[in-house]
Structures are given as structure tokens and as C-alpha cells.
């Protein structure tokens, strides 16, 4: 948007509300990449995770061709993609928003000409997308070196995977946003993040849903955790045209549902802040 003539923007009035969120996202990305040593540390940690667990799966597959319908190559790539989503988003949303609420900083943003939830979404998803590039490059190089090159099988495959990853990032943001809003009522809310991280790791990140007992899977799919990392990772390693609509529709349904819930919880917290004076 930088350098776009004001006449051009005026000619597309629907762009005006979006421009401030685009600027908020680009500013957040610049601030995030100002600390390149921190980014390098995250990339190294991601590479370490991939190295450790790829070797762990190699041991688990000793003498076995497939487990729960996945061969070693598929399961290793599955883990690379699922961790890529989690590492890209991180836990910065929860940490930053919780701190703003606890310190009262959020009270100063409520009167500004933007939607606080949308601004937070733009900042955090923009940062996650900017970090996904180096994570994906490292994961792809490590996986390709060990397992052979991976690439989408078709344009539809690439499009479905891209949409699923974007929906996963938005869904992760909404989960952390909702958890951070508990700071309006609880001074110490870190336990909620700890529970969220463990559920996200177990439910479709470390293990595909096919590894769970058949009677467990419907219950997992009734929570957002079954739709965070499983859909993009599944699409990456076992793409089936018939699955695309179900997986993307499930993610989108949870995004819309949590977005409504987040707006209600934020409105309730904002009223609490206004009544108590921050």
C-alpha cells in the first residue's frame, strides 16, 4: 500500500478500512525482523525438532512398512509441516495481549480508530507468514536431504495446502486471542497457554489423527485442536481431492465460530475495563 496515490485509494473506498490493518501488519513484521538473532534461534530450534523426531520415527519404523496408513516418508513430512505451522505462529499473541491487558495498556487502544481484534490479527498473522518462509526452507532442505524432494502434485494441491495453512494460522491466532482475554478476569493465566500448547501438540501435530483410537477421533474433531495442524499436514503428505472440501470447510467453520466467540469475549472484557477504569 505504500506509495499508492490517494486518488486511487479514494476510487476504491473499500480499501480505506483495510489500509490501516495492512500498515499495522507491515509494521509488526519490520519490528519482528529487527531482532534477527531471535529469528535465527527459532529457526535453529525448529531444525533441532525436525532432526530429533525424524530420527525417532526412523527407529519406530524399524522393520515396519506402514503405521496407521503412513509410511516413514509421509510421517516425517507430516511432522515437518505440522511443526512449521506451530513454530510460525509461536506464542507471541498470547504473551503480548495478556501483558497489554494486565498492565492496562489495552485501555489506550480501545478509543483508537481501529478494531483491536482485527489489528491483532493483522499483526500476528503477518509476522507468522513472514517467519514461515525460513522455517519452510529449512524444513524442506532437511526433509529433502533425508527423504527425497517433496513438491505439490498439482496446482490444486498447492492451492489447497496454501489455504489450509492460512486458515490454520488464523485458527491458532484465535485460540491464543481467546486465551489471552482471560487476563481480564484472571491475573495469572499462563496455565491456559500451557494446556493449549499440550493439546495442540498432541492432537494432530506430533501424531496424525489416524494414530488415535477410532472412538477418540470424533471427539477430537469436535474441538478446534483437530483442525489446527492436521489438515495442512495431511494435505501435504496424502493429498486426496475428495478430502479437500471437508478439511477446508472444517477449518473455516471453526475460524468463523471462534471469531464470533472472540468478539463476544473481547466486548465483555472491554466493558469490564471501562467500568473499572483500566
Number of C-alpha atoms within 10 A of each C-alpha: 12 7 5 8 9 10 8 10 14 11 10 10 10 10 14 13 11 16 14 16 19 18 16 19 21 18 14 19 20 12 12 17 14 11 10 11 10 12 16 13 11 18 23 14 14 21 16 12 15 23 17 10 15 23 12 12 15 15 12 12 14 9 8 11 10 13 13 11 11 17 13 20 19 18 25 23 24 27 26 29 27 26 22 27 26 22 18 24 23 21 16 14 22 23 16 13 21 25 15 16 22 17 11 15 13 18 16 10 13 14 10 9 9 14 13 16 15 14 17 21 21 22 22 25 22 21 24 24 17 17 23 19 13 17 25 19 12 19 24 20 14 19 20 15 10 13 16 12 11 14 12 15 10 10 9 13 17 16 12 23 22 15 15 27 26 18 23 28 26 25 25 26 26 25 22 24 25 20 22 26 21 19 20 20 12 11 12 11 17 17 10 14 17 11 11 16 16 10 16 21 18 14 23 27 26 18 16 22 22 14 14 14 9 10 8 12 15 12 10 17 15 12 12 23 23 24 28 29 33 27 28 27 28 25 24 26 20 14 20 11 12 8 14 20 11 12 19 20 13 18 26 19 14 22 23 13 14 20 20 12 14 19 15 13 16 20 12 13 18 19 12 14 17 11 9 8 9 17
